[in-house]
Amino acid sequence: MSSFPNKAGTAVDAEGGVWPIRRRRILDWLVNETRGERFIDNILVEMCEKLLSAGVPVARATLHFRTNHPQWIGARILWKEGLAEAKINTFAYGVENTPEFLNSPVNAIHQGAEEVRKQLEGTADGELDPFYQELHDDGLTEYIAWPVQHTFGKRHVVTFSTSRPGGFAGEHIDFLRDLLPALTLVSEIRLKNIMARTLLQTYVGPHASEQILSGVTTRGSGATVGAAIMICDLRDFTAISDLWPRDDVIHLLNDYFDAMSDPIERYGGEILKFMGDGLLAIFPLSKDTACRDLLQAIREGQALMAQLNQEHERNGREPLRYGVGVHVGDVMYGNIGSRRRLDFTVIGPAVNVASRLESLTKEVKRPVLLSRAFVEMADCAKDMDSLGTFPLRGLGEPVDVFAFPEQAIPGKV
């Protein structure tokens, strides 16, 4: 919608509406003084406190955002009078199909309503829907919800409630309406920042995403780091892909990656990439416990895989088999690729050794193989089986190889 200034200096849109109805200090603050605040929840809290100071009797406010997140369809930021910090709740996929959501004012806004306004005062028990009844029981007298319309048709929601007898006065509604365009711009910037960070963390991992967001985006940029390296691969995946229905194959892969990935992330490892039915992860040696953390992640991952295999056997399917190769050394960590398409990953001889050890698990029939260099750094030789020295393809010198004791980890290669 285009706009132009009138003689009073107030913006008038092309359809004849006026914004703002009155210029207010809080509006100037939203437009000009929130640049240094990264988080929209903090802005919501400060905005509501300023509203109270300006005489607008806001007792509760929420922002509802749809997000591009692998686990959550959306989030709600909730402020109540007296709270120093907002509460943030996330909502899993599927909530949009529940009766509670379908009958909610938030869904009404998503379906195209331009306003949902509800008087809560003076109602008898049983007259209100459960959502409004809860607000009424909290002492609120009126609720109002409006769309927060971001670019490309993205529609989010802001709500305000009051405990003032009689609800909001007309001047309060005008005051809140004046904030909507500025709140829309301020929230869109923060939400897009959150989405960019979330998407990067989802696809390249937390550390790589921070590097990229800090400006490490040119080809060849990066650093050499010491790391414990883990490469994991699923066996017979080609045969499974040929025999199983597509959706079953995807479900199997997701279960397998959950079992192996959750412990890696829990113990401070970073999964750099999923490669078909395999994954590459590192545990930077900047943390003193990196090697021990990696070992514990493998142990817990293998235990979870054993549980998954028990489920497979109950369903009449063959257990999943896998191989893990572990090494330690310096790796080049950074951007590699073509001029326009980059991959933030690790390369170097140490990665090659881990990959060759993973392949060797097929020959020696042991699911987890570790190099002497890793075992010595982890100080765990006494807990491992020494398998001897093996030549590894592409490497000049043979490598001393160790394996987890067979009784220590369920599952066979």
C-alpha positions in Angstrom: 0.0 0.0 0.0 1.5 3.3 -1.1 1.4 6.4 1.2 2.2 10.1 1.1 2.5 12.8 3.8 -0.4 15.2 4.4 0.0 18.8 5.5 0.4 17.8 9.1 3.2 15.4 8.3 1.2 12.3 9.0 1.3 9.5 6.4 -1.9 9.0 4.5 -2.3 5.7 2.6 -3.7 5.6 -1.0 -7.1 4.4 0.3 -7.6 7.4 2.6 -6.6 5.9 5.9 -4.2 7.7 8.2 -1.2 6.4 9.9 -0.3 7.1 12.6 -3.4 8.6 14.1 -1.1 10.4 16.6 2.7 10.5 16.6 3.8 8.9 19.9 7.1 8.5 21.7 6.8 4.7 21.8 6.4 4.6 18.0 9.6 6.6 17.6 11.3 4.2 19.9 10.1 1.2 17.9 11.3 2.7 14.6 14.5 4.4 15.7 15.8 2.9 18.9 15.5 -0.9 18.7 18.3 -1.5 16.2 20.6 -2.7 18.9 18.2 -5.3 20.3 18.6 -8.7 18.6 15.7 -10.6 20.2 12.0 -9.8 19.5 11.0 -11.2 22.9 13.0 -8.4 24.6 11.4 -5.8 22.4 7.9 -7.1 23.2 8.6 -6.9 27.0 10.0 -3.3 26.7 7.2 -2.2 24.4 4.6 -3.5 26.9 6.3 -1.7 29.7 6.3 1.5 27.7 2.6 1.0 26.9 1.8 0.8 30.6 3.9 3.9 31.3 1.9 5.7 28.6 -1.4 4.8 30.2 -2.4 1.9 27.9 -3.7 -0.8 30.3 -2.1 -3.9 28.7 -2.0 -6.8 31.1 -1.0 -9.6 28.6 0.5 -9.7 25.1 1.6 -12.4 22.7 3.3 -12.7 19.4 2.7 -15.9 17.4 5.2 -16.8 14.6 5.3 -19.5 12.1 8.8 -20.8 11.8 10.9 -22.8 9.3 12.2 -25.3 11.8 12.7 -29.1 11.5 10.9 -29.7 14.8 8.6 -26.7 15.4 5.8 -25.3 13.3 5.7 -22.2 15.3 6.4 -20.3 18.6 4.5 -18.1 21.0 6.1 -15.2 22.9 4.0 -14.4 26.0 4.3 -11.4 28.3 2.2 -10.7 31.4 2.2 -7.7 33.5 4.9 -8.0 36.2 7.1 -10.4 34.2 10.7 -9.2 33.6 11.1 -11.7 30.8 8.8 -13.1 28.2 8.0 -16.8 28.1 8.7 -18.6 24.8 6.7 -21.8 23.9 7.3 -23.8 20.8 4.7 -26.0 19.1 5.4 -29.2 17.2 4.0 -30.1 13.8 0.5 -31.5 14.1 -0.8 -28.9 16.6 -2.4 -27.1 13.7 -4.8 -30.0 13.3 -6.0 -30.1 17.0 -9.5 -28.8 17.9 -7.8 -26.3 20.3 -5.9 -24.6 17.5 -8.7 -24.9 14.9 -11.1 -23.1 17.2 -8.5 -20.5 18.4 -8.4 -16.8 17.5 -4.9 -17.3 16.2 -6.2 -19.7 13.6 -8.9 -17.3 12.7 -6.3 -14.7 11.9 -4.3 -17.2 9.9 -7.5 -17.9 7.9 -7.8 -14.3 6.9 -9.6 -12.5 9.7 -8.4 -8.9 10.1 -9.3 -8.7 13.8 -10.6 -10.9 16.6 -12.0 -9.0 19.5 -13.7 -10.6 22.5 -15.3 -9.0 25.6 -14.6 -11.3 28.6 -16.2 -9.2 31.3 -19.6 -10.0 32.6 -19.9 -13.5 31.2 -21.3 -16.5 33.1 -19.5 -19.7 33.6 -19.9 -21.9 30.5 -20.5 -19.0 28.1 -16.9 -18.8 26.9 -14.8 -21.2 25.0 -12.0 -22.8 27.1 -9.4 -20.4 25.8 -11.3 -17.3 26.6 -12.5 -18.8 29.9 -8.9 -19.2 31.0 -8.2 -15.5 30.2 -11.4 -14.5 32.1 -10.4 -16.6 35.1 -7.0 -14.7 35.1 -9.0 -11.5 35.6 -8.8 -10.2 32.0 -11.7 -8.2 30.6 -11.0 -8.0 26.9 -8.8 -9.7 24.3 -7.9 -8.5 20.8 -5.8 -10.2 18.0 -4.5 -8.7 14.8 -2.4 -10.0 11.9 1.2 -9.2 11.6 1.7 -9.3 7.9 5.2 -9.9 6.7 6.4 -10.0 3.1 5.4 -12.7 0.6 2.1 -13.2 2.4 3.6 -14.5 5.6 0.9 -14.0 8.3 1.7 -13.9 12.0 -0.3 -12.8 15.0 -0.1 -10.2 17.8 -2.6 -10.1 20.7 -3.3 -7.8 23.6 -5.4 -8.2 26.6 -6.4 -5.9 29.5 -7.8 -6.3 33.0 -9.3 -2.7 32.9 -13.0 -2.7 33.9 -14.9 -2.3 30.7 -12.0 -3.4 28.5 -9.9 -1.2 26.2 -11.1 2.3 25.6 -11.2 3.6 22.0 -8.0 5.6 22.4 -6.2 2.5 23.7 -7.2 0.6 20.5 -6.0 3.5 18.4 -2.7 3.6 20.3 -2.2 -0.1 19.8 -3.2 0.0 16.1 -0.6 2.8 15.5 2.1 0.4 16.7 1.3 -2.4 14.2 3.1 -1.2 11.1 6.3 -0.5 13.1 6.0 -3.8 15.0 5.6 -5.6 11.7 8.8 -4.2 10.4 10.8 -4.7 13.6 9.5 -8.3 14.0 10.1 -9.3 10.4 13.8 -8.4 10.6 14.3 -10.3 13.8 12.3 -13.3 12.6 14.2 -13.5 9.4 17.4 -13.4 11.4 16.2 -16.3 13.5 15.1 -18.2 10.4 18.5 -17.7 8.8 20.3 -18.9 11.9 17.9 -21.9 12.3 18.2 -22.9 8.7 22.0 -22.7 8.8 22.1 -24.7 12.0 19.8 -27.3 10.5 21.8 -27.8 7.4 25.4 -27.1 8.3 25.5 -27.4 12.2 25.9 -24.8 15.0 29.6 -24.0 14.7 29.6 -23.8 10.9 26.5 -21.6 11.0 28.1 -19.1 13.4 31.2 -19.0 11.1 29.0 -18.3 8.0 26.9 -15.7 9.8 30.0 -13.9 11.0 31.2 -13.5 7.4 33.2 -16.6 6.6 31.6 -17.0 3.1 34.4 -16.8 0.6 35.8 -19.9 -1.1 38.9 -21.1 0.7 38.2 -19.2 3.9 38.5 -21.3 7.1 41.1 -22.5 9.5 43.1 -25.6 10.5 41.8 -27.2 13.7 42.6 -30.3 15.7 39.7 -32.6 16.0 38.6 -36.1 16.8 36.9 -37.4 13.6 34.1 -39.9 13.4 32.7 -41.3 10.2 29.7 -43.7 10.3 28.0 -45.7 7.5 25.0 -47.9 7.2 25.6 -51.4 5.7 23.5 -52.8 2.8 21.6 -49.6 2.2 21.5 -50.1 -1.5 19.7 -53.4 -1.2 17.3 -51.9 1.4 16.6 -49.1 -1.0 15.8 -51.5 -3.8 13.5 -53.7 -1.7 11.7 -51.4 0.6 9.0 -48.8 -0.2 10.3 -45.3 -0.4 8.6 -44.0 2.7 9.9 -46.9 4.7 13.4 -46.2 3.6 13.2 -42.6 4.6 11.7 -43.6 8.0 14.5 -46.1 8.5 17.2 -43.5 7.7 15.7 -41.0 10.0 15.6 -43.5 12.9 19.2 -44.5 12.2 20.4 -40.9 12.1 18.5 -40.1 15.3 20.1 -43.0 17.1 23.6 -42.0 16.0 23.3 -38.2 15.9 21.6 -37.4 19.2 24.5 -38.6 21.4 27.0 -36.8 19.1 25.3 -33.5 19.6 24.6 -34.1 23.3 28.4 -34.6 23.9 29.5 -31.6 22.0 30.3 -33.1 18.6 29.3 -31.3 15.4 27.8 -33.2 12.5 29.1 -31.6 9.4 27.2 -33.5 6.8 25.0 -36.5 6.1 26.2 -38.4 3.1 23.4 -40.7 1.9 23.4 -43.3 4.6 26.6 -42.0 6.3 27.6 -39.0 8.5 30.8 -37.1 9.2 31.2 -35.6 12.7 34.1 -33.9 14.5 34.8 -33.2 18.2 37.2 -30.2 18.3 40.2 -30.7 20.5 39.8 -27.3 22.0 37.7 -29.2 24.5 39.9 -31.3 26.8 37.4 -34.1 26.9 36.8 -34.3 23.2 38.1 -37.9 22.7 36.3 -39.2 25.7 33.1 -37.4 24.6 33.4 -39.1 21.2 33.7 -42.5 22.8 30.7 -41.9 25.0 28.7 -40.7 22.0 29.5 -43.9 20.1 28.6 -46.1 23.1 25.2 -44.4 23.6 24.6 -44.4 19.8 25.2 -48.1 19.6 22.9 -48.8 22.5 20.2 -46.8 20.8 20.8 -48.7 17.6 20.4 -52.0 19.6 17.0 -50.8 20.7 16.1 -49.9 17.1 17.2 -53.4 16.0 15.1 -55.1 18.6 12.1 -53.2 17.1 13.1 -54.3 13.6 13.3 -58.0 14.7 9.9 -57.7 16.4 8.5 -56.5 13.0 10.2 -59.4 11.1 13.0 -57.3 9.6 16.7 -57.8 9.6 18.8 -55.8 12.1 20.6 -52.8 10.8 24.4 -53.1 10.5 26.9 -50.2 10.5 30.5 -49.3 10.7 32.3 -46.5 12.5 35.8 -45.2 11.8 37.6 -42.9 14.3 40.8 -40.9 14.0 42.3 -37.7 15.4 44.4 -35.0 13.7 44.5 -31.6 12.1 41.8 -30.9 9.5 41.1 -27.9 7.2 37.8 -26.6 8.3 36.1 -24.1 6.0 34.5 -23.3 2.6 35.3 -25.6 -0.3 33.5 -25.7 -3.7 32.8 -23.8 -6.9 32.6 -20.1 -7.3 28.8 -20.0 -6.5 28.2 -23.2 -4.5 30.2 -23.9 -1.4 30.3 -26.6 1.2 31.4 -25.8 4.8 33.3 -29.0 5.7 36.5 -30.6 6.8 39.2 -32.2 4.6 42.7 -33.5 5.1 44.6 -36.7 5.7 43.1 -37.2 9.1 39.6 -37.4 7.5 40.9 -39.9 5.0 42.2 -42.2 7.8 38.8 -42.2 9.5 37.1 -43.0 6.2 39.4 -45.9 5.5 38.9 -47.3 9.0 35.2 -47.2 8.5 35.6 -49.2 5.3 37.9 -51.6 7.1 35.0 -52.5 9.5 33.6 -54.6 6.6 36.7 -56.8 6.4 37.5 -57.3 10.1 33.8 -57.6 11.1 34.0 -55.2 14.0 31.6 -52.3 14.1 33.9 -49.6 15.6 37.6 -49.2 14.6 39.9 -46.6 16.1 43.5 -45.5 15.1 46.4 -45.8 17.6 46.7 -42.0 17.4 43.2 -41.6 18.8 43.5 -44.4 21.3 46.7 -42.9 22.7 45.2 -39.4 22.9 42.0 -40.8 24.6 44.2 -43.0 26.9 41.9 -45.9 26.4 44.2 -48.6 25.0 43.5 -50.9 28.0 39.8 -50.8 27.2 40.2 -51.7 23.5 41.1 -54.8 21.5 44.3 -54.4 19.5 43.7 -55.9 16.0 47.2 -55.3 14.7 48.5 -53.2 11.8 46.7 -52.7 8.6 47.6 -51.0 5.3 44.9 -48.5 4.4 44.2 -47.6 0.8 45.8 -44.4 -0.3 48.0 -44.1 2.8 51.8 -44.6 2.7 52.2 -46.1 6.2 50.1 -48.9 7.7 48.0 -48.0 10.7 47.7 -49.7 14.1 44.0 -50.5 14.6 41.9 -51.0 17.7 38.3 -52.0 18.2 35.7 -51.8 20.9 35.5 -55.1 22.8 32.8 -57.2 21.2 30.8 -57.4 24.5 31.0 -53.6 25.0 28.7 -52.6 22.1 25.7 -54.5 20.8 25.5 -55.1 17.1 27.7 -56.7 14.5 29.1 -55.5 11.2 
